[in-house]
Amino acid sequence: MIFLILCALSILSMLMYFHRKHKNNKRRQCAYGCIKAYNVLDKPEQYSDLKELFETLDSHEERYFYSVSMSRIMFPQALDKWTNSHPDSGDALLCYGARLLQWSWSARGYGRGAEISEAQWKEFFRRLDKTRQVLLECADKTPEDPTPWAYLIMVATLLCFNETGH
C-alpha cells in the first residue's frame, strides 16, 4: 500500500514539474526573448503591470510587439476583463483585439480552405467581426496609434474571403 502511495506521489510530482516546465517554455516562446514580456506574461491577470508596461513604450513597433506577445498566451476572457476594468484603455483594447485575431483563426483551423467545414467558416467570420469591432474601438480611443490599423488590415483581408465565398 505504501508503495502505491509513493508511486502516485511520484507521478503527481512529475506531472506538476512537466506542467510548470511547459508553462515556462510557452511563456518564453511568446516573449520572443524579451525579459519584460516574459515577466508580464508570468502574471497576465495583473492588469496594473500590463498598464505600466504599455505606458513605458516609446514606439508603435514596441506596441505591436507587446500586443503580439500578449495575444499568443493570454486567454480572451482575461483580456476581456482588462477591457471591462479599464474601459478607456486603448492598450487593453489593442491586446484584446490582437488576441481575438488569434481566436478567430482557432475557430477556422489551420487546414486548407477546402478542408474547413461550413460551420468553422461561419464561426471564423463571426469572430472576425467581433475582432474588427474591438480594433475599431481601439483606433477610436488612440487615434495617434497606427497599431490597431495594422491588425485591421489583416481583418479586412480575411473578411474579403467571406465575400468571395471563402
C-alpha positions in Angstrom: 0.0 0.0 0.0 2.8 2.4 0.9 4.5 1.5 -2.4 1.3 2.6 -4.3 1.1 5.8 -2.4 4.7 6.6 -3.2 4.2 5.8 -6.8 1.1 8.0 -7.0 3.0 10.9 -5.3 6.0 10.4 -7.7 3.7 10.5 -10.7 1.9 13.5 -9.4 5.1 15.4 -8.7 6.4 14.6 -12.2 3.2 15.9 -13.8 3.4 19.1 -11.8 7.1 19.5 -12.8 6.3 19.0 -16.5 3.3 21.2 -16.4 5.3 24.1 -14.9 8.1 23.5 -17.4 5.7 23.5 -20.3 4.1 26.8 -19.0 7.5 28.4 -18.7 8.6 27.3 -22.2 5.4 28.7 -23.7 5.9 32.0 -21.8 9.5 32.1 -23.0 8.4 31.4 -26.6 5.7 34.1 -26.5 8.0 36.7 -25.0 10.4 36.3 -28.0 13.4 36.6 -25.7 12.3 39.8 -24.1 12.6 39.7 -20.3 9.9 42.4 -19.8 7.4 40.5 -21.8 8.4 37.3 -20.0 7.8 38.8 -16.6 4.4 40.3 -17.5 3.3 37.0 -19.0 4.1 35.3 -15.7 1.1 37.1 -14.1 -1.3 38.0 -17.0 -4.1 38.8 -14.6 -2.0 41.7 -13.1 -3.5 44.5 -15.3 -1.6 47.2 -13.4 1.6 45.5 -14.6 0.3 45.5 -18.2 -0.8 49.1 -17.9 2.6 50.2 -16.6 4.4 48.2 -19.3 2.4 49.9 -22.1 2.9 53.4 -20.5 6.7 52.9 -20.8 6.7 52.0 -24.5 8.3 54.6 -26.8 7.3 53.4 -30.3 4.5 51.9 -32.2 6.8 49.0 -33.1 7.0 48.1 -29.4 3.2 48.4 -29.0 2.8 45.9 -31.9 5.5 43.6 -30.4 3.9 43.5 -27.0 0.4 43.2 -28.3 1.5 40.1 -30.3 3.3 38.7 -27.3 0.2 39.1 -25.1 -2.1 37.7 -27.9 -0.3 34.4 -28.1 -0.6 33.4 -24.4 -3.4 35.3 -22.7 -6.9 34.0 -22.6 -9.6 36.1 -24.3 -11.5 36.1 -21.0 -8.6 37.7 -19.2 -8.2 40.4 -21.8 -12.0 40.9 -21.8 -11.7 41.5 -18.0 -8.9 44.0 -18.6 -11.0 46.0 -21.1 -14.0 45.9 -18.8 -12.0 47.0 -15.8 -10.3 49.8 -17.8 -12.9 50.7 -20.5 -10.9 53.8 -21.7 -7.7 51.8 -22.2 -6.6 51.7 -25.8 -3.8 49.3 -24.7 -6.3 46.8 -23.3 -8.3 47.0 -26.5 -5.2 46.6 -28.6 -4.1 43.4 -26.8 -7.7 42.1 -26.8 -8.1 42.7 -30.5 -4.8 41.0 -31.2 -5.9 38.0 -29.2 -9.3 37.9 -30.9 -7.5 37.7 -34.2 -5.7 34.5 -32.9 -9.0 33.3 -31.5 -10.6 33.7 -34.9 -8.0 31.5 -36.5 -8.5 28.8 -33.9 -12.2 28.6 -34.9 -11.3 28.2 -38.6 -8.4 25.8 -38.0 -5.2 25.8 -40.0 -6.1 23.5 -42.8 -6.6 24.3 -46.4 -9.7 26.3 -47.3 -11.4 23.3 -48.9 -10.8 21.3 -45.7 -12.7 23.8 -43.5 -16.3 23.0 -42.7 -19.1 25.5 -43.3 -19.6 25.7 -39.5 -16.0 26.5 -39.0 -16.1 29.2 -41.7 -19.2 30.7 -40.1 -17.6 30.8 -36.6 -14.4 32.2 -38.1 -16.2 35.2 -39.7 -18.4 35.8 -36.6 -15.2 36.0 -34.5 -13.5 38.2 -37.1 -16.4 40.6 -36.9 -16.0 40.9 -33.1 -12.3 41.4 -33.6 -13.0 44.2 -36.1 -15.3 45.9 -33.6 -12.8 45.8 -30.8 -10.0 47.1 -33.0 -12.1 49.9 -34.4 -12.9 50.9 -30.8 -9.2 50.8 -30.1 -8.4 53.0 -33.1 -11.1 55.4 -31.9 -9.6 55.7 -28.4 -6.0 56.0 -29.7 -6.2 57.9 -33.0 -2.5 58.7 -33.0 -1.6 55.0 -32.9 -1.4 53.1 -36.2 -1.1 49.7 -34.5 -4.8 48.8 -34.4 -4.9 49.7 -38.1 -2.2 47.1 -38.8 -4.4 44.4 -37.3 -7.5 45.9 -39.1 -5.7 45.4 -42.4 -5.4 41.7 -41.6 -9.0 41.5 -40.5 -10.2 43.3 -43.7 -8.2 41.0 -45.9 -9.6 37.9 -44.2 -13.2 39.3 -44.3 -12.8 39.6 -48.1 -12.8 35.8 -48.2 -16.3 35.8 -46.9 -17.5 38.0 -49.7 -15.8 35.8 -52.3 -17.2 32.6 -50.9 -14.1 31.6 -49.0 
